[in-house]
Amino acid sequence: MKKMGWIGVIAAVMLLAGCASTPARAQEASGLEGDAAYLTELRPRIGAAAALPDAELIALGYTACAEFATGTAQDALRLIDGEAATATGKYADSSAIGYWAAVTYCPEAWD
């Protein structure tokens, strides 16, 4: 009986951990949707772009989705004029915007 109890506890912990195992599930767990979820997840993960107003970040998210629809890869996104590339050639803020836009606005970009 004790073994079954521990197995149940372990299964419950694993199940609960799985609830936030993907970005989409993390957003669901936060209780936020749409623009609020996008901005909440995005802002702590961007650098200089964090100074942009909400409306501009949202517009950039939709621009990223449009780019994905044409075949642009996330690592190739350059959404912000003057954004400097990292040593690996990525545009970090643009990449983060694209990632959270795909999670929030255009999950079909992952297909």
C-alpha angles and dihedrals in degrees: 000000000000091000090053090050092054092045089053092050092048091048091050092050091048091048093049092046089053091057091076099030095113131044092246091052091047089056091048090050091052090060090229124122139192118346094001092054092045094051094043092054096038106046098065090049100054133074124204092358089069087080091064117102119257093251092056094048090050091049090050089052091056090045088055090052090051089051091050089052089059092051101263112153120232092242090054095054117120107176103153123069111236095015109150120227121240121241088272092054095252124131099228100197092043090049092051091048090050093048096051091040089056091048093048110027109018113022088163085076087079092059 
